[in-house]
């Protein structure tokens, strides 16, 4: 079946795996502020998400992961949490959240909530109490307060650098106006780091897990999972030296004691019926250290950032897939495959650039992109991901082929990465623009539930309607139809549900191919066409006739391993 000939039949989300749904499930990421606005005030909310559940059901997802919806000053898009047990009024109420979880479950869609254990908001009651108390107090011991380097209050305690660039220590002001102690924040000053050596910090987060599990949440996604434990001696970061030693490691990343925390969380998750799941945001280059977070007594899965950041290149992706599967096999954990999220450049934009890899430090204003080429590659990349063993994550809007909005006026940018880079880095807001549901600017392109005088919290470009769901619903060649059909086939074909995987070795250097049982996936990364295999075509990222064109992925069926061969030695 070539691209464009699909029937886009109604899809029933996965039920076959029951408690093990997460091993092959499809998870859709929702950024609540930008998904759908149910009360037409310009801000996405829970009512909007609930109204769009039929859309998600038809897309064919097994779960949704929601970025933070808790009470927050929104200094960092909600990752500065003031209260985990309250929904921010801009999004709705706790009752709205419980109703969403129930209605989603009735459609076979699970809800995963975001947990941010590394830090809280500076408006959190704990931190307010800490600022109001004296140095050495119990209130301050829940955080990292310090007098200064070597007792010198004028020098910040360490040389650690922030993930958002800049310093990681901010000096407080005493009640009399004099300078006070310093406090640690690996991100913004509005996000003070918690001290996980304090028993109350551990107990509180365990209670937060239970709070949401009791309300039906299917699991949690753990933000910045490798950062929560710090070396209490607060040494300098040796990786910042001019000539760092080969074994240098950061004193706040991936410390061994961290595993005790997640093992206790796993015990809590397993105590529920059905068991809840834990998904980690684990950015680590060492695959063995990465795999140590997975297994039967710790996290169920962790995001595969290595694959997401690789260039559109067969050798790069071959290396990433091989390393990923090898790391997961010993711990019997499924790999995860994702092309983007709320922090990175959208695929159709990134894949249309000269440098198709991703790194935060490479983001710059004015980087040219070829959206036609990027869209073609993004379709092929999704078909590649959907064929791999493990679970699949989709960031909202990627199924519409949305590009990064790089036309945002600088005065509307909210992302702290932009400000802390002194305007060099455009930040992450370009992938967080509210979705277009209708080709009608009067309702903010359908983002708002009705015509509204309120502009969306982040402006939409004038050409946003070209990508609207309403348009794509009518176009069998659209990205939306393509995603729906790929997910339908992925669900219906039994060979995609197991762990079988075998590389196809006799392919041109420009191609990448593998088998999953009786299904074969081949991607042509080269500039020249390659002959088709003499096999039935299941699906392709673009229409194919006698050959596989540049940047096209094709799913074939074959009779048995080694039996199906190419039309000639070229493929």
C-alpha positions in Angstrom: 0.0 0.0 0.0 1.7 3.2 -1.1 1.4 6.5 0.7 -1.9 8.3 -0.1 -4.0 5.1 -0.7 -4.9 4.5 3.0 -8.4 4.2 4.2 -7.7 5.8 7.6 -10.0 3.4 9.3 -11.1 4.0 12.9 -8.4 2.8 15.3 -9.0 1.2 18.7 -6.1 1.9 21.1 -4.1 -1.0 22.4 -5.7 -3.3 24.9 -3.8 -6.6 24.1 -0.8 -5.8 26.3 -2.8 -4.9 29.4 -0.2 -4.1 32.0 2.6 -4.4 29.5 1.0 -1.9 27.1 4.0 0.4 27.5 6.4 -2.0 25.8 5.0 -1.3 22.4 2.6 1.6 23.1 2.2 4.9 21.3 2.4 7.9 23.5 1.3 11.4 22.4 2.9 14.4 24.1 0.6 17.3 25.0 1.9 20.7 25.9 -1.3 21.9 27.6 -0.9 25.7 27.0 -0.8 25.0 23.2 -3.0 22.0 22.5 -6.6 23.3 22.6 -8.3 26.2 24.3 -11.7 25.2 25.7 -12.8 28.5 27.1 -11.5 30.8 24.4 -9.2 32.8 26.6 -6.1 32.2 24.5 -4.6 29.6 26.7 -4.9 25.8 26.2 -6.6 24.0 29.0 -8.0 20.7 30.3 -11.4 21.4 28.7 -9.7 21.8 25.4 -7.8 18.5 25.8 -11.0 16.7 26.8 -12.8 18.0 23.7 -10.1 16.7 21.4 -10.0 13.1 22.9 -11.9 11.8 19.8 -9.1 13.2 17.6 -6.5 11.3 19.7 -8.6 8.2 19.6 -8.8 8.3 15.8 -5.0 9.0 15.6 -4.6 5.7 17.4 -2.5 6.5 20.5 -2.4 4.4 23.7 -1.5 7.2 26.1 -1.0 10.9 26.4 1.9 12.5 28.4 1.0 15.9 29.7 3.6 18.5 30.4 3.1 20.1 33.8 -0.4 21.4 34.5 0.2 22.3 38.1 0.0 25.6 39.9 3.0 27.6 38.6 4.2 31.1 37.9 5.2 29.7 34.5 8.8 31.1 34.7 9.8 28.0 32.7 6.7 26.7 31.0 5.3 25.1 34.1 8.4 23.3 35.1 8.6 25.6 38.1 5.9 23.9 40.2 4.4 25.7 43.2 1.9 23.0 44.2 1.7 19.4 42.7 -1.8 18.9 44.2 -3.4 21.9 42.5 -4.1 22.4 38.8 -3.1 25.9 37.6 -6.4 27.9 37.3 -5.4 28.8 33.7 -5.8 25.1 32.8 -8.8 24.2 35.0 -9.4 22.5 38.2 -8.4 19.2 39.9 -11.9 18.0 39.1 -11.3 18.7 35.5 -8.1 16.7 35.6 -9.8 13.7 37.2 -12.6 13.9 34.6 -10.1 14.0 31.8 -8.3 10.9 33.2 -11.6 9.0 33.4 -12.9 10.1 30.0 -9.6 9.2 28.3 -9.6 5.8 30.0 -13.1 5.2 28.7 -11.6 5.6 25.2 -8.6 3.3 26.0 -6.2 6.2 26.3 -4.0 6.4 29.4 -2.7 9.6 31.0 0.9 10.1 32.1 1.7 13.2 34.2 5.0 15.1 34.5 6.9 15.1 37.7 9.8 17.5 38.3 11.8 16.2 41.2 15.0 18.3 40.8 13.5 21.6 41.7 10.4 23.5 42.7 9.2 27.1 42.0 10.5 29.9 44.1 6.8 30.4 45.0 6.6 27.0 46.5 5.6 27.1 50.2 8.8 25.3 51.2 11.1 27.9 49.5 9.1 30.8 50.8 9.6 29.4 54.3 13.3 28.8 53.6 13.8 32.5 52.6 11.9 33.6 55.8 14.1 31.5 58.0 17.6 31.8 59.3 20.7 30.1 57.9 21.1 26.5 59.2 17.3 26.2 59.7 15.3 23.0 59.0 13.4 25.0 56.3 16.6 25.8 54.4 17.9 22.2 54.7 15.4 21.1 52.1 17.4 23.1 49.5 21.0 23.9 48.9 21.8 27.1 50.8 25.5 28.0 51.2 27.6 30.8 52.7 30.0 31.1 49.7 33.2 29.6 48.5 35.7 28.9 51.3 33.5 30.9 53.6 33.8 34.0 51.5 30.2 35.3 51.1 31.1 37.4 48.0 32.0 34.3 45.9 29.4 31.8 44.7 30.1 28.3 46.1 30.9 26.4 42.9 31.7 26.9 39.2 28.7 24.9 38.1 27.0 26.0 34.9 23.3 26.1 34.3 21.5 23.9 31.7 20.0 27.3 30.6 23.5 28.9 30.4 24.9 31.1 33.1 25.5 30.7 36.8 23.7 28.2 39.1 23.8 30.2 42.3 21.8 33.2 43.3 22.4 35.2 46.5 19.5 36.0 48.8 18.8 39.2 50.5 18.3 39.3 54.3 15.3 41.1 56.0 17.5 44.1 56.7 18.5 44.4 53.1 22.0 43.0 53.5 23.3 40.2 51.2 22.5 36.7 52.5 23.3 33.1 51.6 23.5 31.6 48.1 21.0 29.0 46.9 21.5 26.5 44.0 19.5 26.3 40.9 20.6 24.2 37.9 18.1 25.9 35.8 16.6 29.4 36.4 16.8 31.3 39.7 13.0 30.8 39.9 13.7 27.0 40.2 15.6 26.3 43.4 17.0 22.8 43.5 15.8 20.4 46.2 18.2 18.6 48.6 17.4 14.9 48.0 19.4 14.0 51.1 16.6 15.4 53.2 14.0 12.7 54.1 11.1 15.1 53.8 11.9 15.7 50.1 11.8 11.9 49.4 8.7 11.4 51.4 6.9 14.3 49.8 7.6 13.0 46.2 6.4 9.5 47.1 3.2 11.1 48.3 2.9 13.1 45.1 3.1 9.9 43.1 0.4 8.3 45.2 -1.8 11.4 44.8 -1.8 11.1 41.0 -1.8 7.3 40.9 -4.9 7.3 43.1 -6.6 9.6 40.6 -6.0 7.2 37.8 -2.8 8.4 36.2 -1.2 5.5 34.3 2.3 6.7 35.1 4.7 9.6 35.5 7.4 11.1 33.3 10.4 12.1 35.4 11.9 15.4 34.3 15.7 15.9 34.5 15.9 12.5 36.2 19.7 12.2 36.4 20.2 15.5 38.3 18.4 15.2 41.6 21.4 13.9 43.7 24.4 16.2 44.2 27.8 15.6 45.8 27.2 17.2 49.3 30.8 18.4 49.4 29.9 20.7 46.4 33.2 20.4 44.5 33.8 22.3 41.3 32.9 20.7 38.0 36.1 19.1 36.7 34.6 18.9 33.1 35.0 22.7 32.9 38.7 22.6 33.3 40.9 23.5 30.3 42.3 20.0 30.3 39.7 17.8 32.2 40.9 14.4 33.2 39.5 11.5 31.0 37.3 10.2 33.8 35.9 13.6 34.7 32.2 13.7 35.7 29.9 16.4 36.9 29.2 16.3 40.6 25.5 16.7 40.1 24.8 14.3 37.2 24.1 10.5 37.5 25.4 9.9 41.0 25.0 6.3 42.1 22.8 7.1 45.1 20.1 8.3 42.6 19.0 4.7 42.0 17.7 4.3 45.5 15.1 7.0 44.8 13.7 5.4 41.6 13.7 1.9 43.1 11.4 3.2 45.8 9.2 4.8 43.2 9.0 1.5 41.3 7.8 -0.3 44.4 5.0 2.3 44.7 4.1 2.0 41.0 4.0 -1.8 41.2 1.7 -1.7 44.2 -1.2 -0.5 42.0 -3.5 -2.7 39.9 -2.8 -2.3 37.1 0.8 -1.3 37.8 1.7 2.3 36.9 4.8 3.1 34.8 7.8 5.4 35.3 9.4 7.0 32.3 12.7 8.9 32.7 14.2 11.9 31.0 17.7 10.4 31.0 20.3 12.4 29.1 23.4 10.3 29.3 26.0 9.5 26.6 27.2 6.3 28.3 24.7 3.6 27.3 25.6 1.4 30.3 24.9 4.2 32.7 21.7 4.9 30.8 20.6 1.3 31.0 21.2 1.2 34.8 18.0 3.3 35.2 15.9 0.6 33.6 14.7 -2.9 34.5 12.3 -4.7 36.7 13.2 -2.7 39.9 13.6 0.8 38.5 12.2 2.8 35.6 10.1 1.0 32.9 11.5 3.1 30.0 13.6 6.2 29.4 13.6 8.6 26.5 16.1 7.9 23.7 17.7 11.3 23.2 20.6 9.9 21.2 18.4 8.8 18.3 16.4 12.0 18.4 19.5 14.2 18.1 21.3 12.3 15.4 21.7 13.6 11.8 19.7 12.3 8.9 22.4 9.9 7.9 22.2 6.1 7.5 25.5 5.3 9.4 24.5 7.7 12.2 21.1 6.2 12.7 22.4 2.6 12.3 24.9 3.3 15.1 22.2 4.8 17.3 19.7 2.0 16.8 22.3 -0.7 17.3 23.6 0.9 20.5 20.0 1.5 21.8 18.8 -2.0 21.3 22.0 -3.4 22.8 21.7 -1.3 25.9 18.1 -2.3 26.5 18.4 -6.0 25.9 20.2 -7.0 29.1 17.6 -5.2 31.3 14.6 -6.5 29.3 13.4 -2.9 28.8 11.8 -1.6 25.6 13.6 1.1 23.6 11.7 4.4 23.0 11.7 6.2 19.7 11.0 9.9 19.3 11.7 12.6 16.7 11.0 15.7 18.9 9.5 17.1 22.0 8.7 20.5 23.5 12.4 21.4 23.9 13.8 20.7 20.4 13.4 21.9 16.8 10.5 20.3 15.0 11.6 17.6 12.5 10.4 19.2 9.3 12.5 22.2 10.1 15.6 20.4 11.4 15.7 17.8 8.6 15.6 20.6 6.0 18.8 22.1 7.2 22.4 21.5 6.2 23.1 20.2 9.6 20.3 17.8 10.5 21.5 16.9 13.9 20.3 18.6 17.1 22.1 20.3 19.9 20.8 23.2 22.1 24.0 25.2 21.6 23.6 25.1 17.8 20.2 26.9 17.7 20.6 30.3 16.1 18.3 32.9 14.5 18.3 32.9 10.7 19.3 29.3 10.0 17.9 28.5 6.6 15.8 25.4 6.0 14.1 23.7 3.1 10.7 22.8 4.3 9.8 20.6 1.3 13.0 18.5 1.9 12.5 18.5 5.6 8.9 17.3 5.3 9.9 14.5 3.0 12.6 13.4 5.4 10.3 13.7 8.4 7.8 11.4 6.8 10.5 8.8 6.2 11.9 9.3 9.7 8.5 8.6 11.2 8.0 5.4 9.2 11.5 4.3 10.3 10.7 5.0 14.0 7.3 3.3 13.8 8.9 0.1 12.5 11.4 -0.2 15.3 10.9 -2.5 18.3 9.7 -0.6 21.4 7.4 2.3 22.2 6.8 5.4 20.1 6.4 9.0 21.2 4.8 11.7 19.1 5.0 15.4 20.0 1.8 17.3 19.4 1.7 18.8 15.9 4.3 16.6 14.4 1.5 14.5 13.0 0.4 17.7 11.1 3.9 18.3 9.8 4.1 21.6 11.6 7.4 23.5 11.1 9.2 25.4 13.8 7.7 28.9 14.0 10.8 31.0 13.5 8.9 34.2 12.9 8.1 35.0 16.6 8.8 38.6 17.5 11.5 38.8 20.0 9.2 40.7 22.4 6.8 37.8 22.8 9.5 35.1 23.5 9.1 33.7 27.0 11.7 30.9 27.1 14.4 31.5 29.7 16.9 29.9 27.4 16.6 32.9 25.1 17.1 35.4 27.9 19.9 33.6 29.7 21.8 33.3 26.3 21.4 37.1 26.0 19.3 36.7 22.9 21.7 34.5 21.0 19.6 31.3 21.3 16.0 31.7 19.9 14.8 29.3 22.6 12.1 26.7 22.5 9.0 28.7 22.0 9.0 28.1 18.2 7.8 24.5 18.8 5.3 25.5 21.4 3.0 27.6 19.3 -0.8 26.7 19.7 -2.0 24.1 17.3 -4.1 24.9 14.2 -7.4 22.9 14.2 -9.4 25.0 11.7 -8.5 27.2 8.7 -10.1 30.2 10.4 -8.0 32.9 12.1 -11.1 34.2 13.9 -11.0 31.3 16.4 -7.2 31.4 16.5 -7.2 28.7 13.8 -9.5 26.6 15.8 -7.2 26.6 18.8 -10.0 28.4 20.7 -13.4 26.7 21.0 -15.1 29.7 19.4 -14.4 33.1 17.8 -12.4 35.0 20.3 -11.0 38.5 20.7 -8.3 37.0 22.9 -5.1 36.2 21.0 -3.4 33.0 21.9 -0.7 33.2 24.5 1.9 32.7 21.8 1.1 34.2 18.4 0.4 31.9 15.4 1.8 32.8 12.0 -0.6 33.9 9.3 0.1 30.8 7.3 -0.8 28.4 10.2 -4.2 27.5 8.5 -2.3 25.7 5.8 -1.5 23.0 8.4 -5.0 22.9 10.0 -6.5 19.6 11.0 -9.7 20.5 9.1 -7.7 20.8 5.9 -5.7 17.6 6.4 -8.8 15.6 7.2 -9.8 16.1 3.6 -6.4 15.3 2.0 -5.3 11.7 1.7 -1.8 12.9 0.9 -1.5 14.9 4.2 0.8 14.2 7.0 -2.2 13.5 9.3 -3.5 10.7 7.1 0.0 9.4 6.8 0.5 9.2 10.6 -2.9 7.6 11.1 -2.3 4.9 8.5 1.2 4.1 9.8 -0.1 3.8 13.3 -3.0 1.6 12.1 -0.6 -0.8 10.4 1.8 -0.8 13.3 -1.0 -1.9 15.5 -2.5 -4.5 13.2 0.7 -6.2 12.1 1.7 -8.8 14.6 5.3 -8.7 13.7 5.6 -5.2 15.0 4.5 -6.3 18.5 7.5 -8.4 19.5 11.3 -7.9 19.8 12.4 -9.5 16.5 15.0 -7.3 14.8 17.6 -8.1 12.1 19.6 -5.7 10.0 19.6 -6.1 6.2 23.2 -6.1 5.3 23.2 -6.3 1.5 22.1 -2.8 0.8 23.7 0.2 -0.8 25.6 2.6 1.5 22.8 5.1 1.0 20.2 2.7 2.5 19.2 1.5 5.9 17.1 -1.6 6.2 16.0 -4.1 8.8 13.5 -7.0 9.2 10.8 -7.4 11.9 9.5 -10.9 11.4 8.0 -10.8 7.9 8.1 -7.1 7.7 11.0 -5.2 6.2 11.7 -1.5 6.4 14.1 0.2 3.9 15.0 3.9 3.8 16.9 5.5 1.0 19.0 8.4 2.3 20.9 9.0 -0.9 20.4 11.4 -3.8 19.8 8.7 -6.3 16.9 6.2 -6.7 17.5 2.6 -5.9 15.5 -0.4 -7.4 12.5 -1.8 -5.5 12.6 -5.2 -3.9 10.5 -7.8 -5.6 8.2 -7.9 -2.7 4.7 -6.6 -1.8 4.7 -3.1 -0.5 2.8 -2.5 2.7 3.3 1.3 3.0 5.6 4.0 1.9 6.4 7.6 3.1 5.9 8.8 -0.5 4.4 7.1 -3.6 6.8 4.6 -5.2 6.7 2.9 -8.6 9.8 1.1 -9.9 12.3 2.5 -7.4 12.8 4.0 -4.0 13.5 7.7 -4.4 15.6 9.9 -2.2 14.5 10.3 1.4 11.8 7.7 1.1 11.0 4.8 3.6 9.1 1.7 2.5 7.6 -1.2 4.4 7.6 -4.5 2.6 6.4 -8.0 3.4 8.6 -11.0 2.7 8.0 -14.7 2.8 10.9 -15.8 5.1 14.3 -14.6 6.0 16.7 -14.9 3.1 13.9 -15.9 0.7 13.1 -12.5 -0.5 15.7 -10.8 -2.7 16.2 -7.6 -4.6 15.4 -7.3 -8.3 19.1 -6.9 -8.8 22.3 -6.6 -6.7 21.7 -2.8 -6.4 19.4 -3.3 -3.5 
